[in-house]
Amino acid sequence: MSRRRSQPLSTSQALVSLPVRTSSPGVELGRRALFALGLLTVIVLLVYVDRDAYTDNYDKSVTLIDAIYYATVTITTTGYGDITPIAPHSRVLNAVVVTPLRILFLVLLVGTTLEVLANQGRRMLRDQRWRKHMRNHVVVIGYGTKGKSAVETLRNNGCNPAQVVIIDSRPSGVADANLRGYAAIEGDATNRDILRRAEIIKAREVIITLDRDDSAILTTLTVRQLNPSAHVVVAVREEANASLMRQSGANAVVTSSEAVGRLLGLSAVSPNLGTVIEDLLSSKEGLEIIERQVTKDEVGLAPDDVLGERVVAVVRNKTLRRFYDPTVASLQTGDQVVVVRHADEG
C-alpha cells in the first residue's frame, strides 16, 4: 500500500530531539561570554595600570573610561587611533600581549558562530537520517507515569529503544526521554505536523497515554487518519469514554481508573488475588504473561499439555480464543499462545 511521504521541515520547525549528552546552549553561550569578558578585562587593566604610557589626542590623559574604550575598539579591531601607546614598553606589550588577545577574541567570536551553524546543520543531518531509517517503530504519546511504564515494558520485552519515539507536550518529559535513550518530540499530539515529525505514517504501534480523555480521542482520530493500519492502544480515565475511543479507531482501550479500582477491590476481597494480578503486571520476577509462537514440538498438543507454562488463550487467524474454547482443543502451526510462566524463563 502506498503511503504519502511527510513534507520536508523548514529550518524554523523543531527537529526531533535525539538522545545526546551535551551541555545546554545557554550554559555554553554563558561560558564563552564570560571568557570574552575576561579577555576584555585583561586589556583594560593593562592599559589603565600603564596609563602614563598612553596618550589621548583629545585631552592627553587616559582615564578608566578611556581604558575601557581603548580595549573595546582594540579587541574588535576597530582602532580609531585617538588613543595610542607612546612608550616603547607599552608598544611591546601591545605587540606581545594585546594583539594575541585580540586574535583570541576573534577566534572565539568566529568559532562560536561557526559552531552554532555546524551544530544546526549536524542536527538537521541527524534528523534526516533518523527519518530515513525510522519505520515499523513505536510512537508513545504522553510520557507521564503510564507512558514511562509502557515504554519500559516494551524494552523489557525486547523492543529496541532506537525504534521508540516519544511525543510529549512538556520539555521535562522530552528531556527525561532523551536521558533514558529515546528520541522525543515536544509538542501537541493533536497537531498533524507533530505526528508527521514522528513518522506516524510508518509506525507499527501507537500508544496514547494522555491525561485528558477528550485529547486522547482527538489524537486517536488524527493518528487513524494518518495511519489506518497501525495498532493503536489508548488509555482512558473513564469507562464511559471507552466505547467512544474504540469508535475513534483504537484497537485496544485500557481504562486506567477502572483497572486500578478493580485491583484495589480484588485486593480488599482477597489479598492473594491482588498479589497475583500485581505479580503478572510486574516484570523480571515472579510470574509474567507473554504471547509467543507455537513451537514445532507443540503442534497437535492440547493447551493443557504444554509443559512448563500455563496456556490461557490461543490466537488463531487473528482471533483470540480462551484455552477452554473447543475450537482450539489442539494447537496448530501458526497459532500464537498467551501463556503464564516464570519470569526467569524469559
Steps between C-alpha positions, in 0.01 A plus 500: 500500500647835401550758770528874470844628590525763771573855391857627553549719805589865480792619713259680732330175600618300797691186412477172681697505825737205491673376816838670534715603793603863456482816707207728432545783245434758771778367722744479208418852382533636853839334539629656179359842588684490835821401322465792255432736792813368668710582193357851493569547872866398458553766233322766707725427799815503288415840353373660821793386717742624234290805405797741514646316200193587289382830355153620413482738205200668666623585851840322523416312825357147503224422750326172588225582249770561238658165584168322455443688175849414371456133593167466319606670178830312504366151571239541227772625256315830448803710606409868462855606593401777743663315793845358428794354693799736494750330729714220352402247768127569445542437131680175576214400733249574224699286260557199724190509723216713360531377140481127594203580726333677208557199275368267772186715531439482125554124500249472786246716315537327165527158660175547691320604184638211298421252775139618518466457124679164507287371786181602322615334180611188687167481679306534175719226347435269798131580477486410130695180559268408788190555287644296214554193718198533730231252397294232675573684822301576814366849571412572863287811548522628857803428718347514846481213745296278265713584197826426680366170627382403150839585347694308764271200448572512127871516572487211746327292233772551243396822324798692362518846668605645164159396364308704758414868464330706771262794451441716806382857547735560795870589452576302816339190345711534185817548705415196713440287191833609349676419828360146482621460141184571299438742216234754597301787353351784701153606391126442497419159352165625368706704252552310174844655444623367834377151414661517155834595660476175694453317166159383619407383150771231522439399862403145596368573849356814657449526876298797626518583872371854535353650817175613333257269324386768255861558391551123471192466276609785271853360485368153415287639217800691359731198529246275329461744211876519446563128550199269449702181554685573827401313816376770738479446876342775709468557873182678614411622845125436488328178393221702335750625242632154405236431233550843348873434490445175310272680254781753451726221374675352805576129475529461875380720785621479857292674764761609752265603781286188450807273500643658813161487671455133416847417631422685822168318533655158439776575750236590757294185432804275491856627546625194313302590185641851504853368549473259205362765264764751605763229451377442143518871426854535634806375314832326559383298803223262604237433235476664161253476215618504140387413149721275287496280192410131534811288460531203265497255792175647635295458181219252566513535879208621708558835675509318837780271375756777443781442748651766727235763422127552540319582177211737570409595142573413138512748212393335176428692179541825699217396734556457873349178640507392866679177585167324569360586154438163320624652171852508641497155659827432318769750402577558133793640305479878491312533830607752759459407866458729800676331789575561866849393596784561740666832423850348507411274208498801263 
